[in-house]
Amino acid sequence: MNHSIEISIIIPIYNASTTLQACFESVLNQDFPHWEALLIDDGSNDNSYEVGLELAKKDSRIRVFQQDHQGVSAARNLALSKAQGKYVCFVDADDTIEPNYLSSMYAQRDYDMVICGYYVDTYDNNIISCRKEYTPDTIKINDFTNKSALINLFESGMININCNKLLKASIIINNNISYKNVPINEDYMFMVKYLTHSNSLCSIQNHLYHWNRTIGIKTGVDSLPANIIDIYNEAHILTTRFFHNETIANRILFFSYEIIIYKYLKLLHSSMEEKKCVYKKLKEIHKNSLVRQSIMSHKPQSIGEYLTYLPIKWGLFRTLYIINKILM
């Protein structure tokens, strides 16, 4: 390990030649100098790898690697095996970071995990059309004996992404923590595994990360792989083990299952044949034992939420679709 390098910034790249320059400008503008950046080109079809090599010529702290296309999990795992820093953070190649992203989290480095706030910036023709702020609860925990203080972080989705966190490389290495090669929710499963071997956490309210999305361009978050419920069931089991509490895990995972249901409802604007397939899939999801467990344990907090919860509870997805159209 190179002790002059404090933080390893891991940046997986796949067909990101048009966004990589802006991403790296934000890295180079950091007010904290003791970093390295590991660019992992995951078999891009464009000139992303060449762009990365050009960037590396400008700054010796940038290292570039290339692999056959295996997915973002494999790219991050390769980077973790090459990282020399005491701490690790993740930046996606189409995102940007504030100049004090590294320094602000590094200031809290005694904690096993540091979490910062982030923006979701939606672009339309290269102009931000919408910006949403996501702010973690104010929290400083030095002992995970009582994990109840972490529940809100889980329920708010703060644990679901990896790009707003600083982690200790030693915890990852000593416990052989790696990303599972799945097309969705890999961030969450990695973070739960990491927290399982951690004992302290701190949050920063500043919004230091920009998660950039472009209208009309889908990301992994939008995907619906055929085994999506299997993936989330595994996350459900991991969450139950982490909290040693089935009820808490049910509460947390309900929101994930609900999001999956609404993703499928979005597909109902298509042909009648595809609609039949969607409703069939929703019925399969509704029969899943862990999904049912989460649904039946959920307690709506408002009349509006109750109106949308009841059709989910009873599997009345055509009714839910109509209600959702009215509410929209």
VEXVO-984806 format. One record per residue (C-alpha): residue in three letters; x, y, z. Coordinates in steps of 0.25 Angstrom, whole numbers, plus 2048, in hexadecimal, padded with zeros to 3 digits. Layout:
// VEXVO-984806
 type   X   Y   Z
  ALA   X   Y   Z
...
//
This chain:
// VEXVO-984806
 type   X   Y   Z
  MET 800 800 800
  ASN 805 80E 7FC
  HIS 804 816 809
  SER 805 823 801
  ILE 7F7 81F 7FB
  GLU 7EC 821 805
  ILE 7E0 81F 7FC
  SER 7DE 816 7F0
  ILE 7D3 81B 7E7
  ILE 7CD 810 7DF
  ILE 7C6 814 7D2
  PRO 7C0 809 7C9
  ILE 7BF 80C 7BB
  TYR 7B6 807 7B0
  ASN 7B4 80F 7A3
  ALA 7B5 81C 7AB
  SER 7BF 824 7A2
  THR 7B5 830 7A1
  THR 7B4 831 7B0
  LEU 7C1 82D 7B5
  GLN 7C8 83A 7B3
  ALA 7BE 842 7BC
  CYS 7BF 837 7C7
  PHE 7CE 838 7C7
  GLU 7CE 847 7C7
  SER 7C6 846 7D4
  VAL 7D0 83C 7DA
  LEU 7DC 845 7D6
  ASN 7D6 850 7DD
  GLN 7D6 84A 7EA
  ASP 7DB 852 7F6
  PHE 7E1 845 7FB
  PRO 7EE 841 7F4
  HIS 7F1 833 7F9
  TRP 7E9 82A 7F0
  GLU 7EA 820 7E5
  ALA 7E0 81E 7DA
  LEU 7DE 810 7D5
  LEU 7D7 810 7C7
  ILE 7D2 802 7C3
  ASP 7CD 801 7B5
  ASP 7C3 7F6 7B4
  GLY 7C5 7F3 7A6
  SER 7BF 800 7A0
  ASN 7BA 800 791
  ASP 7BE 80F 790
  ASN 7CC 816 793
  SER 7CA 816 7A2
  TYR 7D7 80F 7A5
  GLU 7DF 818 79C
  VAL 7D8 824 7A3
  GLY 7DD 81E 7B0
  LEU 7EB 81C 7AB
  GLU 7EB 82B 7A7
  LEU 7E7 82F 7B5
  ALA 7F1 827 7BB
  LYS 7FC 82E 7B3
  LYS 7F8 83B 7BA
  ASP 7F9 836 7C8
  SER 801 82A 7CE
  ARG 7F7 827 7D9
  ILE 7EE 822 7CE
  ARG 7EF 813 7CA
  VAL 7E7 80C 7BF
  PHE 7E4 7FE 7BE
  GLN 7DC 7F6 7B3
  GLN 7D4 7E9 7B4
  ASP 7CA 7E2 7AB
  HIS 7BC 7E6 7AD
  GLN 7B7 7DF 7BA
  GLY 7AF 7EA 7C0
  VAL 7B0 7F5 7CB
  SER 7B2 7EB 7D6
  ALA 7BE 7E4 7D0
  ALA 7C4 7F2 7CD
  ARG 7C3 7F7 7DB
  ASN 7C9 7E9 7E0
  LEU 7D5 7EB 7D7
  ALA 7D7 7F9 7DC
  LEU 7D6 7F5 7EB
  SER 7E1 7EA 7E8
  LYS 7EA 7F5 7E2
  ALA 7E7 800 7EC
  GLN 7F2 806 7F5
  GLY 7EB 810 7FE
  LYS 7E7 80E 80C
  TYR 7D9 813 808
  VAL 7D0 810 7FC
  CYS 7C5 818 7F6
  PHE 7BD 816 7E9
  VAL 7BA 81F 7DE
  ASP 7B2 81B 7D1
  ALA 7B7 820 7C4
  ASP 7AB 829 7C0
  ASP 7AA 830 7CE
  THR 7B2 83B 7D4
  ILE 7B7 83F 7E2
  GLU 7B8 84C 7EA
  PRO 7C6 851 7ED
  ASN 7C5 84D 7FB
  TYR 7BF 83F 7F9
  LEU 7CC 838 7FE
  SER 7D1 842 808
  SER 7C3 843 80F
  MET 7C2 834 811
  TYR 7D1 832 814
  ALA 7CF 83B 820
  GLN 7C6 830 826
  ARG 7CF 825 822
  ASP 7CF 81F 830
  TYR 7C1 819 82D
  ASP 7C0 80C 826
  MET 7B6 812 81C
  VAL 7B4 821 818
  ILE 7A8 825 811
  CYS 7A5 832 80A
  GLY 799 839 804
  TYR 797 839 7F5
  TYR 790 83F 7E9
  VAL 788 838 7DE
  ASP 78A 841 7D2
  THR 781 83E 7C6
  TYR 786 844 7B9
  ASP 77E 847 7AC
  ASN 786 84C 7A1
  ASN 792 84E 7AA
  ILE 78A 857 7B3
  ILE 786 853 7C1
  SER 777 852 7C1
  CYS 775 84D 7CF
  ARG 77E 84B 7DB
  LYS 77A 843 7E7
  GLU 781 844 7F4
  TYR 783 837 7FD
  THR 788 83A 80B
  PRO 78C 82F 815
  ASP 787 830 824
  THR 791 837 82D
  ILE 798 82B 833
  LYS 7A5 827 83A
  ILE 7A6 819 83F
  ASN 7B2 813 846
  ASP 7AC 805 84A
  PHE 7A2 7FD 841
  THR 79D 7F5 84E
  ASN 790 7FC 84C
  LYS 78D 7FD 83D
  SER 780 804 83E
  ALA 786 812 83B
  LEU 78A 80C 82D
  ILE 77C 809 829
  ASN 778 817 823
  LEU 785 816 81B
  PHE 780 809 815
  GLU 772 80D 813
  SER 776 81A 80C
  GLY 77E 813 802
  MET 78B 819 807
  ILE 792 80B 808
  ASN 78D 807 7FA
  ILE 798 80F 7F2
  ASN 7A7 80F 7F4
  CYS 7AB 81C 7EE
  ASN 7A8 824 7FA
  LYS 7B1 81D 804
  LEU 7C0 81B 809
  LEU 7C4 80D 80D
  LYS 7D0 807 814
  ALA 7D8 7FF 80A
  SER 7DD 7F6 816
  ILE 7CE 7F2 819
  ILE 7CC 7EE 80A
  ILE 7D9 7E6 809
  ASN 7D9 7DF 817
  ASN 7CB 7DA 815
  ASN 7CC 7D7 806
  ILE 7C0 7E0 802
  SER 7BD 7E1 7F4
  TYR 7B2 7E5 7EA
  LYS 7A8 7DA 7E6
  ASN 7A7 7D9 7D7
  VAL 799 7DC 7D5
  PRO 792 7E7 7CC
  ILE 78B 7EF 7D7
  ASN 78C 7F2 7E6
  GLU 79B 7EE 7E7
  ASP 79E 7FB 7EE
  TYR 794 7F8 7FA
  MET 799 7E9 7FC
  PHE 7A7 7EE 7FC
  MET 7A4 7F9 806
  VAL 79C 7EF 80F
  LYS 7A8 7E5 80F
  TYR 7B2 7F1 812
  LEU 7A9 7F6 81E
  THR 7A8 7E7 823
  HIS 7B7 7E8 826
  SER 7B7 7F7 82B
  ASN 7B4 7FE 838
  SER 7B3 80C 836
  LEU 7AC 816 82C
  CYS 7AC 825 82A
  SER 7A3 82E 820
  ILE 7A6 83B 81A
  GLN 79A 844 816
  ASN 7A2 84B 80B
  HIS 79E 847 7FD
  LEU 7AB 843 7F7
  TYR 7A7 839 7EC
  HIS 7A0 83C 7DF
  TRP 799 82F 7D9
  ASN 796 834 7CB
  ARG 78B 82E 7C3
  THR 786 832 7B4
  ILE 778 832 7B0
  GLY 776 826 7A6
  ILE 782 81E 7AA
  LYS 780 812 7B3
  THR 789 80E 7BE
  GLY 78B 801 7C6
  VAL 781 807 7D0
  ASP 776 806 7C6
  SER 779 7F8 7C2
  LEU 770 7EC 7C5
  PRO 778 7DF 7C3
  ALA 771 7D2 7C3
  ASN 776 7CE 7D1
  ILE 774 7DC 7D8
  ILE 76C 7D6 7E3
  ASP 776 7CB 7E6
  ILE 780 7D6 7E7
  TYR 778 7DE 7F0
  ASN 774 7D2 7F8
  GLU 783 7D0 7FB
  ALA 784 7DF 7FF
  HIS 778 7DC 808
  ILE 780 7D0 80F
  LEU 78C 7D8 811
  THR 785 7E4 817
  THR 77E 7DA 821
  ARG 78B 7D4 825
  PHE 791 7E2 827
  PHE 786 7E7 830
  HIS 783 7D9 836
  ASN 775 7DE 834
  GLU 76B 7D9 82A
  THR 761 7E4 82D
  ILE 76B 7EF 82A
  ALA 770 7E8 81D
  ASN 761 7E7 818
  ARG 75F 7F6 81A
  ILE 76C 7FA 813
  LEU 76A 7F0 807
  PHE 75B 7F4 805
  PHE 75F 801 7FE
  SER 768 7F9 7F5
  TYR 75D 7EF 7F1
  GLU 754 7FB 7EF
  ILE 75D 802 7E6
  ILE 75E 7F5 7DE
  ILE 74F 7F4 7DD
  TYR 74F 802 7D7
  LYS 75A 800 7CD
  TYR 751 7F5 7C8
  LEU 745 7FE 7C8
  LYS 74D 807 7BF
  LEU 74D 7FC 7B4
  LEU 73E 7FC 7B3
  HIS 73E 807 7A8
  SER 742 7FC 79E
  SER 73A 7F2 796
  MET 72F 7E9 79C
  GLU 738 7DD 79B
  GLU 743 7E3 7A3
  LYS 739 7E8 7AD
  LYS 735 7DA 7B0
  CYS 743 7D6 7B2
  VAL 745 7E2 7BC
  TYR 738 7DE 7C4
  LYS 73D 7CF 7C4
  LYS 74B 7D4 7C9
  LEU 744 7DD 7D4
  LYS 73C 7D1 7D9
  GLU 749 7C8 7DA
  ILE 74F 7D3 7E2
  HIS 743 7D4 7EB
  LYS 744 7C5 7EE
  ASN 753 7C6 7F2
  SER 754 7C3 801
  LEU 75D 7CE 805
  VAL 756 7D8 7FC
  ARG 749 7D4 803
  GLN 74F 7D4 811
  SER 754 7E3 80E
  ILE 746 7E7 808
  MET 73E 7E1 814
  SER 747 7E8 81E
  HIS 746 7F6 818
  LYS 73E 800 81F
  PRO 73A 80C 817
  GLN 73C 81A 81D
  SER 732 822 815
  ILE 725 821 80E
  GLY 72B 823 801
  GLU 736 818 804
  TYR 72A 80F 809
  LEU 723 810 7FB
  THR 72F 80B 7F4
  TYR 733 801 7FE
  LEU 726 7F9 7FE
  PRO 726 7F5 7EF
  ILE 735 7F0 7F2
  LYS 731 7E9 7FE
  TRP 726 7E1 7F7
  GLY 72D 7E0 7E9
  LEU 723 7E9 7E2
  PHE 72D 7EF 7D8
  ARG 723 7F3 7CE
  THR 71C 7FC 7D9
  LEU 72A 801 7DD
  TYR 72D 805 7CF
  ILE 720 80D 7CE
  ILE 722 814 7DB
  ASN 730 817 7D7
  LYS 72C 81D 7CA
  ILE 721 826 7D2
  LEU 72C 82A 7DD
  MET 736 82E 7D2
//
